[in-house]
Amino acid sequence: MTPQGLLLSEEESRHAIKVLRLETGAQARILDGKGNIYLGSLAAVLKKQCVFNVIEKQSLPKRTVQLTMAVSPTKQLDRFEWFLEKATELGVERIVPLITHHSERKVVKIERCRKILVAAMKQSMQAYLPEITEAMSFKNFLKEQGGVDEARFIAHCRADELPHLMQQDLAETVTVLIGPEGDFDETEVQAALAAGFKAVSLGNARLRTETAAIAAVHCVALKAL
């Protein structure tokens, strides 16, 4: 936001002019990823950017439950990227690529991930852009946990009788751990339990990593209604 109006980035300006083919006076809804949705009118096309006059502004509150998903990146990257897209559509605050003992992919291109998050936010008209961190080891992720008013869960397949995530009470902040192909190993499960995480199930079926992660996001979204 500038005194002249909304100044779009070079990339977003190119999309507005070259792809959407907006002309001066055309109206569009613009999200800033920080809770604000603007209705703007294209006022000027500069050399590499365009400016919108603000017609109206809507500011939306943050969700009542702030969800962090710590998910092991899948071997086939397109599956992890699918998770990023769908999690953004459903609503998530923070995504942590989690490197575990059985992780087959240990490198994630964060800038590419951010572009996927932005595109999904725009498509679904979500007011808030999720944060995605650099990939983090399981051990280091557990070290950063410390919030008091926080519900922490680890979904795994190493036990038969686990309560379903839908049966759990939530807090203002919720963190869910989802393991890789091959699941968490036993030492990781025990370390998570010692760090205050509760073991939960996502149902009777054996789910792929990205499916389990989306199931968890959906459970939290439904519980938070």
Contacts in CASP RR format, 6 or more apart in sequence:
PFRMAT RR
TARGET T0000
AUTHOR 0000-0000-0000
METHOD contacts of the structure
MODEL  1
MTPQGLLLSEEESRHAIKVLRLETGAQARILDGKGNIYLGSLAAVLKKQC
VFNVIEKQSLPKRTVQLTMAVSPTKQLDRFEWFLEKATELGVERIVPLIT
HHSERKVVKIERCRKILVAAMKQSMQAYLPEITEAMSFKNFLKEQGGVDE
ARFIAHCRADELPHLMQQDLAETVTVLIGPEGDFDETEVQAALAAGFKAV
SLGNARLRTETAAIAAVHCVALKAL
1 7 0 8 1.000
1 32 0 8 1.000
1 54 0 8 1.000
2 51 0 8 1.000
4 43 0 8 1.000
4 51 0 8 1.000
5 43 0 8 1.000
5 51 0 8 1.000
5 52 0 8 1.000
5 53 0 8 1.000
5 54 0 8 1.000
6 30 0 8 1.000
6 38 0 8 1.000
6 40 0 8 1.000
6 51 0 8 1.000
6 52 0 8 1.000
6 53 0 8 1.000
6 54 0 8 1.000
7 49 0 8 1.000
7 50 0 8 1.000
7 51 0 8 1.000
8 16 0 8 1.000
8 30 0 8 1.000
8 49 0 8 1.000
8 50 0 8 1.000
8 51 0 8 1.000
8 52 0 8 1.000
9 49 0 8 1.000
10 48 0 8 1.000
10 49 0 8 1.000
13 45 0 8 1.000
13 46 0 8 1.000
13 48 0 8 1.000
13 49 0 8 1.000
13 50 0 8 1.000
14 48 0 8 1.000
16 22 0 8 1.000
16 28 0 8 1.000
16 42 0 8 1.000
16 50 0 8 1.000
17 45 0 8 1.000
17 50 0 8 1.000
20 28 0 8 1.000
22 28 0 8 1.000
22 42 0 8 1.000
22 50 0 8 1.000
23 42 0 8 1.000
24 42 0 8 1.000
24 43 0 8 1.000
24 44 0 8 1.000
24 45 0 8 1.000
25 41 0 8 1.000
25 42 0 8 1.000
25 43 0 8 1.000
26 41 0 8 1.000
26 42 0 8 1.000
27 39 0 8 1.000
27 40 0 8 1.000
27 41 0 8 1.000
27 42 0 8 1.000
27 55 0 8 1.000
28 39 0 8 1.000
28 40 0 8 1.000
28 42 0 8 1.000
28 52 0 8 1.000
29 37 0 8 1.000
29 38 0 8 1.000
29 39 0 8 1.000
29 40 0 8 1.000
29 125 0 8 1.000
30 37 0 8 1.000
30 38 0 8 1.000
30 39 0 8 1.000
30 40 0 8 1.000
30 52 0 8 1.000
31 37 0 8 1.000
31 38 0 8 1.000
31 121 0 8 1.000
31 122 0 8 1.000
31 125 0 8 1.000
31 126 0 8 1.000
31 127 0 8 1.000
31 129 0 8 1.000
32 38 0 8 1.000
33 121 0 8 1.000
33 126 0 8 1.000
33 127 0 8 1.000
33 128 0 8 1.000
33 129 0 8 1.000
34 127 0 8 1.000
34 128 0 8 1.000
34 129 0 8 1.000
35 59 0 8 1.000
35 60 0 8 1.000
35 62 0 8 1.000
35 127 0 8 1.000
35 128 0 8 1.000
36 57 0 8 1.000
36 58 0 8 1.000
36 59 0 8 1.000
36 60 0 8 1.000
36 127 0 8 1.000
37 57 0 8 1.000
37 58 0 8 1.000
37 59 0 8 1.000
37 60 0 8 1.000
37 125 0 8 1.000
37 127 0 8 1.000
38 52 0 8 1.000
38 54 0 8 1.000
38 55 0 8 1.000
38 56 0 8 1.000
38 57 0 8 1.000
38 58 0 8 1.000
39 54 0 8 1.000
39 55 0 8 1.000
39 56 0 8 1.000
39 57 0 8 1.000
40 52 0 8 1.000
40 53 0 8 1.000
40 54 0 8 1.000
40 55 0 8 1.000
40 56 0 8 1.000
41 52 0 8 1.000
41 53 0 8 1.000
41 55 0 8 1.000
42 50 0 8 1.000
42 51 0 8 1.000
42 52 0 8 1.000
43 51 0 8 1.000
43 52 0 8 1.000
43 53 0 8 1.000
44 50 0 8 1.000
44 51 0 8 1.000
60 127 0 8 1.000
60 128 0 8 1.000
62 93 0 8 1.000
62 128 0 8 1.000
63 91 0 8 1.000
63 93 0 8 1.000
63 128 0 8 1.000
63 224 0 8 1.000
64 172 0 8 1.000
64 224 0 8 1.000
65 170 0 8 1.000
65 171 0 8 1.000
65 172 0 8 1.000
65 173 0 8 1.000
65 174 0 8 1.000
65 220 0 8 1.000
65 223 0 8 1.000
65 224 0 8 1.000
66 93 0 8 1.000
66 94 0 8 1.000
66 172 0 8 1.000
66 173 0 8 1.000
66 174 0 8 1.000
67 91 0 8 1.000
67 92 0 8 1.000
67 93 0 8 1.000
67 94 0 8 1.000
67 174 0 8 1.000
67 175 0 8 1.000
67 176 0 8 1.000
67 217 0 8 1.000
67 220 0 8 1.000
68 92 0 8 1.000
68 93 0 8 1.000
68 94 0 8 1.000
68 95 0 8 1.000
68 96 0 8 1.000
68 173 0 8 1.000
68 174 0 8 1.000
68 175 0 8 1.000
68 176 0 8 1.000
69 87 0 8 1.000
69 92 0 8 1.000
69 94 0 8 1.000
69 95 0 8 1.000
69 96 0 8 1.000
69 175 0 8 1.000
69 176 0 8 1.000
69 178 0 8 1.000
69 213 0 8 1.000
69 216 0 8 1.000
69 217 0 8 1.000
70 95 0 8 1.000
70 96 0 8 1.000
70 98 0 8 1.000
70 136 0 8 1.000
70 141 0 8 1.000
70 175 0 8 1.000
70 176 0 8 1.000
70 177 0 8 1.000
70 178 0 8 1.000
71 80 0 8 1.000
71 83 0 8 1.000
71 95 0 8 1.000
71 96 0 8 1.000
71 97 0 8 1.000
71 98 0 8 1.000
71 177 0 8 1.000
71 178 0 8 1.000
71 179 0 8 1.000
71 209 0 8 1.000
71 210 0 8 1.000
71 213 0 8 1.000
72 97 0 8 1.000
72 98 0 8 1.000
72 99 0 8 1.000
72 100 0 8 1.000
72 102 0 8 1.000
72 103 0 8 1.000
72 105 0 8 1.000
72 178 0 8 1.000
72 179 0 8 1.000
72 180 0 8 1.000
72 209 0 8 1.000
73 80 0 8 1.000
73 97 0 8 1.000
73 98 0 8 1.000
73 99 0 8 1.000
73 103 0 8 1.000
73 105 0 8 1.000
73 106 0 8 1.000
73 108 0 8 1.000
73 135 0 8 1.000
73 180 0 8 1.000
74 80 0 8 1.000
74 83 0 8 1.000
74 104 0 8 1.000
74 105 0 8 1.000
74 180 0 8 1.000
74 181 0 8 1.000
74 208 0 8 1.000
74 209 0 8 1.000
74 210 0 8 1.000
75 104 0 8 1.000
75 105 0 8 1.000
75 181 0 8 1.000
77 105 0 8 1.000
77 108 0 8 1.000
79 208 0 8 1.000
79 209 0 8 1.000
79 210 0 8 1.000
80 97 0 8 1.000
80 105 0 8 1.000
80 108 0 8 1.000
80 209 0 8 1.000
80 210 0 8 1.000
81 112 0 8 1.000
81 113 0 8 1.000
81 116 0 8 1.000
82 210 0 8 1.000
83 209 0 8 1.000
83 210 0 8 1.000
83 213 0 8 1.000
83 214 0 8 1.000
84 95 0 8 1.000
84 113 0 8 1.000
84 116 0 8 1.000
84 117 0 8 1.000
84 120 0 8 1.000
84 132 0 8 1.000
85 116 0 8 1.000
85 117 0 8 1.000
85 119 0 8 1.000
85 120 0 8 1.000
86 120 0 8 1.000
86 214 0 8 1.000
86 217 0 8 1.000
87 95 0 8 1.000
87 130 0 8 1.000
87 213 0 8 1.000
87 214 0 8 1.000
87 217 0 8 1.000
88 116 0 8 1.000
88 117 0 8 1.000
88 120 0 8 1.000
88 121 0 8 1.000
88 124 0 8 1.000
88 126 0 8 1.000
88 129 0 8 1.000
88 130 0 8 1.000
89 120 0 8 1.000
89 123 0 8 1.000
89 124 0 8 1.000
89 126 0 8 1.000
90 214 0 8 1.000
90 217 0 8 1.000
90 218 0 8 1.000
90 221 0 8 1.000
91 126 0 8 1.000
91 128 0 8 1.000
91 130 0 8 1.000
91 217 0 8 1.000
91 221 0 8 1.000
92 130 0 8 1.000
92 217 0 8 1.000
93 128 0 8 1.000
93 130 0 8 1.000
93 131 0 8 1.000
94 130 0 8 1.000
94 131 0 8 1.000
94 132 0 8 1.000
94 133 0 8 1.000
95 113 0 8 1.000
95 117 0 8 1.000
95 130 0 8 1.000
95 131 0 8 1.000
95 132 0 8 1.000
95 133 0 8 1.000
96 132 0 8 1.000
96 133 0 8 1.000
96 136 0 8 1.000
96 141 0 8 1.000
97 108 0 8 1.000
97 113 0 8 1.000
97 132 0 8 1.000
97 133 0 8 1.000
97 134 0 8 1.000
97 135 0 8 1.000
97 136 0 8 1.000
98 135 0 8 1.000
98 136 0 8 1.000
98 138 0 8 1.000
98 141 0 8 1.000
98 177 0 8 1.000
98 178 0 8 1.000
98 179 0 8 1.000
99 106 0 8 1.000
99 135 0 8 1.000
99 136 0 8 1.000
99 137 0 8 1.000
99 138 0 8 1.000
100 138 0 8 1.000
100 179 0 8 1.000
100 180 0 8 1.000
100 184 0 8 1.000
100 185 0 8 1.000
100 188 0 8 1.000
101 138 0 8 1.000
101 184 0 8 1.000
101 185 0 8 1.000
101 187 0 8 1.000
101 188 0 8 1.000
102 179 0 8 1.000
102 180 0 8 1.000
102 181 0 8 1.000
102 182 0 8 1.000
102 183 0 8 1.000
102 184 0 8 1.000
102 185 0 8 1.000
103 180 0 8 1.000
104 180 0 8 1.000
104 181 0 8 1.000
106 135 0 8 1.000
107 135 0 8 1.000
108 135 0 8 1.000
110 132 0 8 1.000
110 133 0 8 1.000
110 134 0 8 1.000
113 132 0 8 1.000
114 132 0 8 1.000
117 129 0 8 1.000
117 130 0 8 1.000
117 132 0 8 1.000
118 129 0 8 1.000
120 126 0 8 1.000
121 128 0 8 1.000
121 129 0 8 1.000
121 130 0 8 1.000
138 184 0 8 1.000
138 188 0 8 1.000
138 191 0 8 1.000
139 191 0 8 1.000
142 191 0 8 1.000
142 192 0 8 1.000
142 195 0 8 1.000
145 152 0 8 1.000
145 175 0 8 1.000
145 195 0 8 1.000
145 196 0 8 1.000
147 173 0 8 1.000
149 171 0 8 1.000
149 172 0 8 1.000
149 173 0 8 1.000
150 171 0 8 1.000
150 172 0 8 1.000
150 173 0 8 1.000
150 174 0 8 1.000
150 175 0 8 1.000
151 168 0 8 1.000
151 169 0 8 1.000
151 170 0 8 1.000
151 171 0 8 1.000
151 173 0 8 1.000
151 174 0 8 1.000
151 175 0 8 1.000
151 198 0 8 1.000
152 174 0 8 1.000
152 175 0 8 1.000
152 176 0 8 1.000
152 177 0 8 1.000
152 192 0 8 1.000
152 195 0 8 1.000
152 196 0 8 1.000
152 197 0 8 1.000
152 198 0 8 1.000
153 165 0 8 1.000
153 168 0 8 1.000
153 174 0 8 1.000
153 175 0 8 1.000
153 176 0 8 1.000
153 177 0 8 1.000
153 197 0 8 1.000
153 198 0 8 1.000
153 199 0 8 1.000
153 200 0 8 1.000
153 216 0 8 1.000
154 176 0 8 1.000
154 177 0 8 1.000
154 184 0 8 1.000
154 189 0 8 1.000
154 192 0 8 1.000
154 193 0 8 1.000
154 197 0 8 1.000
154 198 0 8 1.000
154 199 0 8 1.000
154 200 0 8 1.000
155 165 0 8 1.000
155 176 0 8 1.000
155 177 0 8 1.000
155 178 0 8 1.000
155 179 0 8 1.000
155 199 0 8 1.000
155 200 0 8 1.000
155 201 0 8 1.000
155 202 0 8 1.000
155 212 0 8 1.000
155 216 0 8 1.000
156 162 0 8 1.000
156 179 0 8 1.000
156 183 0 8 1.000
156 184 0 8 1.000
156 189 0 8 1.000
156 199 0 8 1.000
157 183 0 8 1.000
157 206 0 8 1.000
158 183 0 8 1.000
158 184 0 8 1.000
158 186 0 8 1.000
158 189 0 8 1.000
159 199 0 8 1.000
162 199 0 8 1.000
162 200 0 8 1.000
162 201 0 8 1.000
163 200 0 8 1.000
163 201 0 8 1.000
164 200 0 8 1.000
164 201 0 8 1.000
164 202 0 8 1.000
164 203 0 8 1.000
164 219 0 8 1.000
165 176 0 8 1.000
165 200 0 8 1.000
165 201 0 8 1.000
165 202 0 8 1.000
165 216 0 8 1.000
165 219 0 8 1.000
165 220 0 8 1.000
166 219 0 8 1.000
166 222 0 8 1.000
166 223 0 8 1.000
168 198 0 8 1.000
168 200 0 8 1.000
168 223 0 8 1.000
170 220 0 8 1.000
170 223 0 8 1.000
170 224 0 8 1.000
174 220 0 8 1.000
175 197 0 8 1.000
176 213 0 8 1.000
176 216 0 8 1.000
176 217 0 8 1.000
176 220 0 8 1.000
177 184 0 8 1.000
177 192 0 8 1.000
177 197 0 8 1.000
178 209 0 8 1.000
178 212 0 8 1.000
178 213 0 8 1.000
178 216 0 8 1.000
179 209 0 8 1.000
179 212 0 8 1.000
180 209 0 8 1.000
181 208 0 8 1.000
181 209 0 8 1.000
184 192 0 8 1.000
189 199 0 8 1.000
192 199 0 8 1.000
193 199 0 8 1.000
202 212 0 8 1.000
202 215 0 8 1.000
202 216 0 8 1.000
202 219 0 8 1.000
203 215 0 8 1.000
207 215 0 8 1.000
END
